């Protein structure tokens, strides 16, 4: 899966790479969003894009952010991400996307109108199809919604789909719902919402030895963490291996504790902590 940066989309080398990627196809099929999780609602969007790309000879891609704009706009009250960029990119790669365009949200980007944003996608990424959620809005002061995109699609010659909202147990599936589940240590609900177990990226904080385990400062994590307590978990280790551990969450630290008569693998072999 190729990764491109929004700020260099119009550069000659990026355009050359995109031409090679889209070669012999009619253009690209995209979805746009934060995709923090990703969760089952996102998967419906992914399926729509991948299916349309396969049936219309398009290259499937995703436009997303390196970090949630909410984390930057409202950092003081932001509870944390569901996933890291590394986990999201891995999930998008496994899903079958050919490329991702990463946006580093900034004040300048936030001043861009939705119309200009879509013009750039049509011209630089050769967008011929886009699918978003029913509440999608973008642009300066959220000036562009699904009705605006639909009108623009007819003008600019791309197809647009607004994909239905997904519910689980009467709960609207969203990244916020996943956050609430994890913050309540309801990992069973989090898994039903996500479609996979909640993962904590091992590679975000600095871990230091602590007895037979490892410990990291709680404030080093960008992801949401469960409340203080001891939780059963698994380490996802390279080569698709797993190892059972316990995770001790306190007010200031997160500690990995091996099961009895076991030792933790080397940190370079650990990919994530699965709850």
Long-range contacts (C-beta under 8 A, 24 or more apart in sequence): 1-89, 1-92, 1-93, 1-97, 1-98, 1-99, 1-100, 2-98, 2-99, 2-100, 3-89, 3-99, 3-100, 3-102, 4-99, 4-100, 4-101, 4-102, 5-101, 5-102, 5-104, 6-63, 6-101, 6-102, 6-103, 6-104, 6-109, 7-104, 9-101, 9-120, 9-124, 9-125, 10-120, 10-124, 14-124, 15-124, 18-99, 18-124, 18-125, 18-126, 21-59, 21-98, 21-99, 22-59, 22-126, 25-57, 25-58, 25-59, 26-56, 26-57, 26-58, 26-128, 27-58, 27-59, 27-126, 27-127, 27-128, 27-129, 27-158, 28-53, 28-58, 28-59, 28-60, 28-61, 28-99, 28-125, 28-126, 28-127, 28-128, 28-129, 29-53, 29-56, 29-58, 29-59, 29-60, 29-61, 29-127, 29-128, 29-129, 29-130, 29-131, 30-60, 30-61, 30-62, 30-63, 30-121, 30-125, 30-127, 30-129, 30-130, 30-131, 31-62, 31-63, 31-130, 31-131, 31-132, 32-62, 32-63, 32-64, 32-130, 32-132, 32-136, 32-138, 33-63, 33-64, 33-132, 33-133, 33-136, 34-64, 34-65, 34-68, 34-69, 34-175, 35-62, 35-64, 35-88, 35-92, 36-68, 36-81, 36-82, 36-83, 36-88, 36-175, 36-178, 37-82, 37-83, 37-88, 37-91, 37-175, 37-178, 37-194, 38-83, 38-88, 38-91, 38-92, 38-194, 39-82, 39-173, 39-174, 39-175, 39-178, 39-193, 39-194, 39-195, 40-166, 40-168, 40-173, 40-193, 40-194, 40-195, 41-133, 41-165, 41-166, 41-173, 41-174, 43-95, 43-195, 44-163, 44-164, 44-166, 45-131, 45-132, 45-133, 45-163, 46-92, 46-95, 46-97, 48-131, 48-161, 48-163, 49-97, 49-129, 49-131, 50-95, 50-96, 50-97, 52-129, 52-131, 52-159, 52-161, 53-129, 56-128, 56-129, 58-128, 58-129, 59-98, 59-99, 60-96, 60-97, 60-98, 61-97, 61-98, 61-99, 61-100, 61-101, 61-125, 62-92, 62-97, 62-99, 62-100, 62-101, 63-100, 63-101, 63-103, 63-121, 63-125, 64-88, 64-92, 64-100, 64-101, 64-102, 64-103, 65-102, 65-103, 65-104, 65-105, 66-102, 66-103, 66-104, 66-105, 67-105, 67-222, 69-105, 69-110, 71-222, 72-105, 79-179, 79-183, 79-224, 80-179, 80-221, 80-222, 80-223, 80-224, 80-225, 81-222, 81-223, 81-224, 82-175, 82-178, 82-179, 82-182, 82-194, 82-198, 82-223, 82-224, 83-199, 83-201, 83-223, 84-201, 84-203, 84-204, 84-222, 84-223, 86-201, 86-203, 87-199, 87-201, 87-272, 101-125, 110-140, 111-140, 112-139, 112-140, 113-139, 113-140, 113-143, 113-144, 114-138, 114-139, 114-140, 114-142, 114-143, 114-144, 114-148, 114-149, 115-139, 115-143, 115-144, 115-148, 115-152, 117-144, 118-144, 118-149, 118-152, 118-156, 119-156, 122-156, 122-158, 127-158, 128-157, 128-158, 128-159, 129-158, 129-159, 129-160, 129-161, 130-158, 130-159, 130-160, 130-161, 131-160, 131-161, 131-162, 131-163, 132-161, 132-162, 132-163, 133-162, 133-163, 133-165, 134-162, 134-163, 134-164, 134-165, 135-165, 136-162, 168-192, 168-193, 179-224, 182-224, 182-225, 182-226, 182-275, 183-224, 183-226, 183-227, 184-227, 185-226, 185-227, 185-229, 185-231, 187-226, 187-231, 187-275, 190-275, 197-274, 197-275, 198-274, 198-275, 199-236, 199-272, 199-273, 199-274, 199-275, 200-225, 200-247, 200-272, 200-273, 200-274, 200-275, 201-272, 202-235, 202-267, 202-270, 202-271, 202-272, 202-273, 203-271, 205-254, 207-256, 207-267, 210-255, 212-257, 212-258, 212-263, 212-264, 213-255, 213-256, 213-257, 213-258, 213-264, 214-255, 214-256, 214-264, 214-267, 215-253, 215-254, 215-255, 215-256, 216-253, 216-254, 216-255, 217-252, 217-253, 218-249, 218-250, 218-251, 218-252, 218-253, 218-254, 219-252, 221-254, 225-249, 225-254, 226-275, 231-275, 233-273, 233-274, 233-275, 234-273, 234-274, 235-264, 235-265, 235-270, 235-272, 235-273, 235-274, 236-270, 236-271, 236-272, 236-273, 236-274, 237-265, 237-269, 237-270, 237-271, 238-269, 238-270, 238-271, 242-274, 245-273, 247-273, 247-275
